[in-house]
Amino acid sequence: MDTEQRDNNSQRDHKKGIPGLIDKTVSSTYDDLMTIIEAKLELIRIDLTEKVALVGALLILLVVFMIGTAYFITSVALLVGELLGHPFLGYFAISLFFISIFAFFTKFRPDLLKNFIHKILLSANDYRK
């Protein structure tokens, strides 16, 4: 048993010296690094959930807006049809309006809409600066 105790004592003395200090420092640095990585991952998860929630809310608002717009367009078409004396003329006038907008953005000024959307997206992503 004396031999085993001497071996254990020499190993403990060996761990107390410079190699022990290096081992302790490396272990501590590794633990600190893992803690930092875990914290960064948690921040990324929180940021990602915030962005997903924002996209979900925007999608819901977009659907509600589209439904409201559809009802508004139908109401305007009925009003125009009532003013012209025939409901189909109101729908025809509103359809011509939207077809003319489509033709304007596809044939005459195709870059106008693209540039407008590009500016909106750039300004939406520029909120942190």
N, C-alpha and C positions, 0 to 999 in steps of 0.2 A: 504494500500500500504506500510505502514511502516513495516508490518510483512514480506511482500515479499522482500523488500529491505534488511531487516536484514538477512533473509534466504540466499539471494544471496551473501551478504557480508560475512556471516559466511562460505558459501561454498567456496568463493574465498580465504578467510583467511585459510581455511582448506587445499585448494590445494596448498597454498604457503608454507606450512610447510614441514615436513619430508615426509608425504604421497604424497604430490605433487611432491617433488623431486624424490621419488621412482617411481611414475607414469611416470614422464618425462624421467627418466633414462631407465625404462623398455621399454617405447615407442621408445625411441631413439635406444636402443639396438636391438629391433625387426626390426626397419627400416634398421639399418645397416646390420643386419643378412640377411634380404630379399634382400638388394642390393648385398651383397656378393654372395648369392645363384644365383641371376639373372646373375651376372658376370661369375660365374663358369659355368652355363648352356650355356651362350653365347660362352665361350671358348671351351666347349665340342662340341657345334654345329660347330664351326669353325674347330676344329680338325677333327671332323667326315667328314665334307665336303672335307677337304684336303685329307683324306684317301680314300674317295669314288672317288675323282678326280684321285688320283694316281692309284687306281685299274682300273678305266675306261681307263686311258692312257696305262696301262700295258696290258689290254685286247686287245686294238686296235693294239698295237705293236706286241702282240703275234699272232693275226690274220694275220697281214702283214708278219710277219716272217714265219708263216706256209705256206702261199701262195707262198712266195719266195722259201722256202725249197722244196715245191712240184714241182715248175718249175725247180729248180736246179736238183732234183733227176730225173725228166723226161729227162732233157738235158744230164745228165750223162748216163742214160740208153740208150738214142739214140746214144751217142758217143761210148759207149761200143759195142752196136749193130752194128754200122758202122765199128768199128775196127774188129769185129768178122765176119762180112759179112752178118749178118741177124739181123734185129731190135729186133725180139723176144728174141734172145740170150742176148741182152743188158738188157732187162726187166727181164729176167730170172736171170741173174747174180746179178742185183741190188736187186731183191726179195730174192735171197739166202743170200745176205749180211745182209739184215734186219731180215730175219728169224734166221740167226745165232746169231745176236745181241740179239734178243728176247730169244732164247734158252739159251744163256750165262747168261742173267740176271734172268731167271726164274728157270733154273735147276742147274747151276754150282755156281753162286754167287748171290743169291737173296738178301742178306743183303747189298751188295755193293751199289746198286742204292738207297736203302732206306736210308742208312747212308749218302750218298752224298747229297741227297735232304734234309735230316735232318740238316746237317751242313750248307747248303745254307740258310735254313729258320732261323736257329739260328743266323747266321751272319747278315741276313737282319733285324732281330728284335733287334740286338745289336748296332744299329747305335747311340743311345742316350747315351751310356755309354762311 
